[in-house]
């Protein structure tokens, strides 16, 4: 369902294009779900060291099973985005897809602070999530997402606030690199670097 309603392969491909992960780099897939993006990182850069993190232990088991079946080496950790279980400057690249819109505004800011903490200076961030609609049609298409995930949590996304939240955490060169139309609204790919 997600693949059809969000053009998942397209926007995840854009996230990976923008992140440009290299062999040897340490990568965190924040809110990794079943590990699809983490495994795609390893397809593009088999020598990368990939960690997926999610708050749902059952979904992490699915991610581990998927990685085992694919013969891929990735770690999958349980944790929450507002208190990441990693040391400062642990990762070269941080990725996240369709996660921020689930968070309250306060949790969005706390998560951005944690991202800035765990990414090394010069490291890269690439996030895809719902963003400012292209037009009235995309605004109307987004309504089911708001009904499901809450108007308070999704309001900032609708206003295009995510780049400002990441910049407010001290990330540099924050920009919306892609705006993608989907059946449920506009998805923005936001890129940044750690100072």
C-alpha positions as CSV (number, residue, x, y, z in Angstrom):
1,X,0.0,0.0,0.0
2,X,2.8,2.5,0.9
3,X,4.6,1.7,-2.3
4,X,1.6,2.6,-4.4
5,X,0.3,5.6,-2.5
6,X,3.6,7.3,-2.0
7,X,5.8,6.4,-5.0
8,X,8.1,4.8,-2.5
9,X,10.7,3.5,-4.9
10,X,11.0,6.9,-6.6
11,X,11.4,9.0,-3.4
12,X,13.7,6.5,-1.7
13,X,15.8,6.4,-4.9
14,X,16.1,10.2,-4.7
15,X,17.1,10.1,-1.0
16,X,19.9,7.6,-1.9
17,X,21.0,9.7,-4.9
18,X,21.3,12.8,-2.7
19,X,23.0,10.9,0.1
20,X,25.6,9.4,-2.2
21,X,26.7,6.8,0.3
22,X,30.3,5.5,-0.2
23,X,31.9,2.2,0.8
24,X,33.3,2.5,4.3
25,X,30.9,5.2,5.5
26,X,28.7,4.7,8.6
27,X,25.0,5.1,7.8
28,X,22.0,5.4,10.1
29,X,18.5,4.7,8.7
30,X,16.4,6.5,11.3
31,X,12.9,4.9,11.8
32,X,14.0,2.1,9.4
33,X,10.8,0.0,9.5
34,X,11.3,-3.3,7.8
35,X,14.8,-2.3,6.6
36,X,14.0,-1.6,2.9
37,X,16.1,1.6,2.7
38,X,19.0,0.1,4.7
39,X,19.2,-2.8,2.3
40,X,19.1,-0.5,-0.7
41,X,22.0,1.4,0.7
42,X,24.0,-1.8,0.8
43,X,23.0,-2.6,-2.8
44,X,24.5,0.7,-3.9
45,X,27.5,0.7,-1.5
46,X,28.2,-2.9,-0.3
47,X,31.1,-1.7,1.8
48,X,29.0,0.8,3.9
49,X,28.4,0.0,7.5
50,X,24.6,0.4,7.9
51,X,22.5,0.6,11.0
52,X,18.7,0.7,11.1
53,X,17.0,2.0,14.1
54,X,13.3,1.8,15.0
55,X,11.1,1.9,18.1
56,X,9.1,-1.2,17.2
57,X,10.8,-4.5,18.2
58,X,8.5,-6.6,16.0
59,X,9.2,-4.5,12.9
60,X,12.9,-4.8,13.6
61,X,12.6,-8.6,13.6
62,X,11.2,-8.3,10.2
63,X,14.1,-6.1,9.1
64,X,16.6,-8.6,10.5
65,X,14.8,-11.5,8.7
66,X,14.8,-9.5,5.4
67,X,18.5,-8.8,5.8
68,X,19.3,-12.4,6.5
69,X,17.4,-13.6,3.5
70,X,19.2,-11.0,1.3
71,X,22.6,-12.1,2.8
72,X,23.2,-8.4,3.8
73,X,25.1,-7.3,6.9
74,X,23.3,-4.6,8.7
75,X,22.6,-3.9,12.3
76,X,19.1,-3.1,13.5
77,X,18.7,-1.4,16.9
78,X,15.7,-0.5,19.0
79,X,15.5,3.1,20.1
80,X,13.6,6.4,20.0
81,X,14.5,9.4,17.8
82,X,14.4,11.9,20.6
83,X,17.1,10.0,22.5
84,X,19.2,8.1,20.0
85,X,21.3,5.3,21.5
86,X,24.5,6.3,19.8
87,X,27.6,8.3,20.7
88,X,28.2,11.8,19.4
89,X,29.5,11.9,15.8
90,X,28.8,8.2,15.2
91,X,27.6,8.4,11.5
92,X,28.8,9.8,8.2
93,X,25.3,9.8,6.7
94,X,21.8,9.8,8.3
95,X,18.7,8.9,6.3
96,X,15.0,9.0,7.2
97,X,11.9,8.5,5.1
98,X,8.2,9.3,6.0
99,X,8.9,9.6,9.7
100,X,8.9,13.2,10.8
101,X,5.2,13.7,10.1
102,X,4.4,11.2,12.9
103,X,6.0,13.4,15.5
104,X,4.8,16.4,17.5
105,X,6.5,19.7,16.8
106,X,8.5,19.3,20.0
107,X,9.6,15.8,19.1
108,X,10.5,17.0,15.6
109,X,12.9,19.6,17.1
110,X,14.3,17.1,19.6
111,X,14.9,14.5,16.8
112,X,16.6,17.2,14.7
113,X,18.9,18.0,17.6
114,X,19.7,14.3,18.0
115,X,20.5,14.0,14.3
116,X,22.9,16.9,14.5
117,X,24.5,15.2,17.6
118,X,25.1,11.8,16.0
119,X,26.3,12.9,12.6
120,X,30.0,13.8,12.3
121,X,31.1,17.2,11.2
122,X,30.9,17.3,7.4
123,X,28.4,14.4,7.5
124,X,25.3,14.3,5.3
125,X,21.6,14.1,6.1
126,X,18.8,13.2,3.6
127,X,15.2,13.1,4.8
128,X,12.1,12.5,2.7
129,X,8.7,13.4,4.2
130,X,5.4,15.1,3.4
131,X,6.0,18.7,2.6
132,X,4.4,21.9,1.2
133,X,1.9,21.0,-1.4
134,X,2.6,21.8,-5.1
135,X,-1.0,23.0,-5.6
136,X,-4.6,22.7,-4.4
137,X,-4.9,19.1,-5.7
138,X,-1.8,18.0,-3.7
139,X,-3.3,19.8,-0.7
140,X,-6.5,17.9,-1.0
141,X,-4.7,14.6,-1.6
142,X,-2.8,15.1,1.8
143,X,-6.0,15.2,3.8
144,X,-6.2,11.4,4.4
145,X,-2.6,11.6,5.9
146,X,-3.7,14.3,8.2
147,X,-6.8,12.4,9.3
148,X,-4.7,9.3,10.0
149,X,-1.7,11.0,11.7
150,X,-3.3,14.0,13.2
151,X,-3.5,17.7,12.1
152,X,-1.2,18.8,14.9
153,X,1.6,16.5,13.9
154,X,1.3,17.0,10.1
155,X,0.6,20.8,10.2
156,X,4.3,21.7,10.1
157,X,4.9,19.4,7.2
158,X,2.1,21.0,5.3
159,X,3.7,24.4,6.0
160,X,7.1,23.2,4.7
161,X,8.7,23.6,8.2
162,X,11.1,20.6,8.1
163,X,14.0,22.5,6.5
164,X,13.8,25.2,9.2
165,X,13.7,22.6,11.9
166,X,16.8,20.9,10.6
167,X,18.6,24.3,10.3
168,X,17.5,25.2,13.8
169,X,19.3,22.1,15.1
170,X,22.6,23.5,13.6
171,X,22.7,21.7,10.3
172,X,24.1,23.6,7.3
173,X,23.3,23.8,3.6
174,X,19.7,22.7,4.3
175,X,17.7,22.6,1.1
176,X,14.7,20.9,-0.5
177,X,16.4,19.1,-3.3
178,X,13.3,17.3,-4.7
179,X,9.5,17.8,-4.6
180,X,7.7,14.7,-5.7
181,X,4.0,14.5,-6.5
182,X,2.3,11.4,-5.1
183,X,-1.3,10.1,-4.7
184,X,-1.3,11.3,-1.1
185,X,0.4,14.7,-1.6
186,X,3.8,16.3,-2.1
187,X,6.9,14.5,-0.7
188,X,10.0,16.7,-0.2
189,X,13.5,15.4,-0.1
190,X,15.5,17.6,2.3
191,X,19.3,17.5,2.4
192,X,21.7,19.0,4.9
193,X,25.2,18.8,6.2
194,X,26.6,18.9,9.7
195,X,28.8,21.9,10.5
